[in-house]
Amino acid sequence: MIREQWSGGEWEAYCRRLLSMRYDSNIQFIPARDGGDGGLEAFRFDGVGYQCYVPEDAYSLESQTTSQKRKITKDIKRLCDDVEGTCRLLGDVRLHTWVLMTPEFDSRSLVEHAQKKKKDVSAILPRPKWLADEFKVLVITDEEFAAERARLVGQVETELHLDVPDPDESLWSFGVGNEIADRVSAKLSVVPSLASDPEWLADYRDEMLRVYFRGQSQMERLKVEHPSLHAAVERRLKSVLRSLTMTVSAMEKPGTEVIDTLVRRLAEGLKKDAPGLSSVLCEEIAWHAVSSWLVRCPLRFRRAAA
């Protein structure tokens, strides 16, 4: 599965904007630059604390979940080890909920771990002064902030579609000597069904190059006309293109269905990140991203490298 990759700073800034949009002046953000955040990135005055976290390795379920469990344990321990410091930070606020905001979580064991930490903290004696009578630990994603997320990425009243002219085929149809066309053909030729049918291979290659150049025009318009949507799309594309070589090179039997699956998953991710985009535009940008990989990446499928 291709996962969206955030840096810690990007995710923290994103979460802060979501929280600020929803809670306005009813939430206090805590700067981490001077002395650390003490296990909290923000807290609401009604007793809910937030910590934002991106696992260092989100490429496997096991490593992602292990990192998230470690983060919960470490930061709640900070709150409990420095009771006086936590109380100075919170003032009169007593926490009844501690929330880990993370891009994705896919394991029930993470929820079980959160329940265990809740019991561990509730059993501490003497009871920390910052702790409310009831306490719980939650794990959430930005799906809990769907309305704020839509506003943040600039959702328009009607779903956006950018219709641009089809590119001129002369951009890539200079025959076998054309570098881009040759590069894409070489990568696609490891697909047995395409390799056995030169006419189909040429047609498939031309379509890939068509969506590549068309997508370039769409992305340029998106950047100028809808910069917040463009930023959301670029983050997803950067993540996918960074991990696509590793994902595809591990496949022993590449085929056109592999490309179709990658496009579908990417289109779904784009629709989640930028709900203001039409489904058609998400699919077109997804095809552009995969074609970009075919054009730019120096590596091939595993069988082609053999």
N, C-alpha and C positions, 0 to 999 in steps of 0.2 A: 504494500500500500504506500502510495506517495503521501508524505505528510508535509504540511506547511511548516517552514522553518522560520522562527523568530529569533532575533537576538534578545538578550535579557532586557536591554534598554528600550528596544522597540516595543516589547510586550508590556513593560511597566508603563511607558508613556501612553500606550493604547488603553490599558485598563484604567489608568487615572482619568482619561478623558471620558470613558464610559461611566465611571463612578461619579465624576463631577456633573455630567449631564443629567444623571438620575437624581442625585442627592443634593446638588447645588451647595448651599452653605451649611448643610447638615452633616458634612463629613470633613474630617481633618486629615490632610495628607502629611506624611512624615518624611523629611529629607533623609536619604541614606548617606549622603556625602560626608557628613560630620558625625562620626561615632557610630554609624550603622543605624539600621531601623529597629533593632531590638526585637525582631520577630514580627513586626507589623509594618505595612506600607501605608496603611490608612485605617481610621476607625470612625464609625458613625457614633453620634452622641447618644443613640439609643442602645449602644452596647454591642455592635457588630464590628469585628476587626477583619481586615483584609491583608493578604499577602499574595503578591503576584510572582509567578514562577514559570520559567521555561526550562524543561529538562535539557541537560547538555546533550544527550543523545536520544533523539526521538525517532530513530530509524527502526527500532524494534520495540515490541510491546513490553518485553521483560525489562530492558534497560530504562525505558521511559517510566514504567511503574516503580522500579527500584529508586530512581532519582526522586520521584514525587514523594514516595514514602519517607525517604531520607530528609527531604525538605520539611515535611510536616513535623517529623520528630525533632529536628534540629531547632526549628523556629519556636515551637511550643516550649521546648526546653529553655530557650532564651528567656521567654516570658516568666517561666517558673523559677529559674535560677536567679534572676535579678528582680525580685518582687518590688523593692523600693523604687528601682529605676522605672519599672513598668507603671507603678502607681503615679510617679511624677509625670510620666508621659500622658497617662489617661486622665489625670485629675480626679474628678468625681465620677467618671464613667466606670461602670463595672461590666466586663465583657461576659455576654451569655453565648456568643457565637464567634468562632474563628473560621475564616473562609480562605481556602487556597484557590486562587484564580489561575488556571492553567489552560493552554490552548486546546489540549485534548487529553482525555483519559478513557481507557478502554478495558480496564480490569476491575472486577468486583472486589478484588483483594485490596484495592486502594480505599474503597469505601469501608471495608472491614478494618483496615488500618486506622482510618479516621475514627471509627467507633471505639477502637481500643485506646487511642490517645485521649478521647473524651473521658473514658472510664479512668484512665491513669490520672488525669488532671483532677477529676472530681474526687478522687480518693486521697489527694494530698492533704496531710495534716501537719501543722495547722494550715487552714485554708488560706491561699494567697488573697491579699486584700483586694486585688483587682478582679477577682473572680466572682461572678454572679451566682445566685443559688442554683440555677440550672445552667449547664454548659454543653455545647455541642461543637463538633468540628465538621465542616462541610467542604466538599470539592466541587467546583463549578467551572464552566467554560463561558466564553462570551455569548453562547446561545441564550443565557439567562438575560442578556441585554439586547434582545433582537431589535426593539424599537430604537434604542440609542445607537446601535451599530448601523442601522439603516440611515439614520440622520447623519452619522459621522462620515459615512462613505458617500454622502451626497445623493441619496435616492431621489429620483425625479418623480414627478406626478405620474407620468406614464413611462413604462420601461424603455430604456434607451436602446436604440439600434443605430449603428453608424453605417449607412450604405455608401460605399465608395466604388468607383469604377473598377472593372476588372483590369488587372495589369496587362501591359503589352507583352505578348509572348516573346518578343525579340530580346527581352531581358535575359532569357535563358535558352533560347532555341537557335544557338549558333552551331549546332551539330556536336559531334563527339568531343571536340576540343574545348567546349565550354566547361570551365572548372566547376562551377556550382552544380550544373546538371550531371557531370561525371561523378561528383562526390555523392550526390543523392542516389544516383543509379547504383553505385558500388555498394552502398549500404543496403538498399532495397533488394539487391540481387542475392542476398543470403536467404531471402524468403523463397523456399523451393517453388511455390506456386507462381511467383513472379519470375523467377529465373528461367522457368520452363516455357514462359510465354513472353518473348521480347516485346511484342506489341502492347500487351497489358502492362509490362514493366514501364515502358515509355509513357503510356497514358497515366499510370499511377504517379510516376515521377513528375510529369507535367502538372498534375493536379496538386501535388505537394508544393511545388514551386509557385503555383498560382496562389494558394492560400498563404504562403510565406510572404510574398510581395503585397498581397491584398491586406494581410494582417499588419504589415508595417505601416500602411496608410491609415488603418483604423487606429493603431496605437498612437500615431502622431496626432490625429484629430482628438483622441481621447485626452491626451496630455494637455493640449491647448484649451479644449472646451470644457473638460471635466477633470481637473487636476486631482481632486480627492479620490475619484473613482480610479483614475490612472494609477495612483499610489497603491491602492489596494490590489489592483491587477498585477502591477509590477512585483509586489512582494510575493504573490503566489507564483508567478512565472519564474522569478529568481530561485525560489525554493525548488520548484519542479526541475528546472534545467540543471540545478546543482546536483540533484540526486538521480536524474534520469539515466545517466550513463551507468551508474552502479546498479540500478534496477534492471535495466534491459540487458546489460552484459552478462547477468547471471542466468538469463533464460537460454535454455539449450535448444528450444524449438521456436524460433521467432516466426511470426506470421502476421498477416495484415490484421488478424483479430487482436493481436497484442497492441498494435497502434490504436485500433478502435477503442480498446479498453482504457488505454492511457488517456485518450481524448475525452472519453466519457467521464472518467474520474476527475480530470482537470476541469472540465466544464461544470461539474457539480460543485467543485471547490470554489470556482470563480463566482458562481451564483450565490454561494454562501457568503463570500467575502464582500461582494459588490452587488447587493440585491437590486440596485437600480439598473443593472444591465439586463437586457432581454435575454431569454434563453438562447435565441438564435445567435446573438452577439457573443455570448459566453462560449458557445460551441465553435464559432469561427475563430475566436482568439485562442481557444484550446488547440485547434488544428494548426494555427500559426505557431504556437509554442513548440509543438512536436516537430513541425517542419523546420523550425529554427534550429532545433537540436540536430536534425539530419543534415542541415546545411553547414552548421558551425562546428559541431563536435568532431574532433579528430579521430575518435574511436568508433568502432563498429560493433555489431552484435558479436556475441561470443564465438559463433561459428565462423564469422568472417575474419576473426583475428587468428584463427587456428592455422 
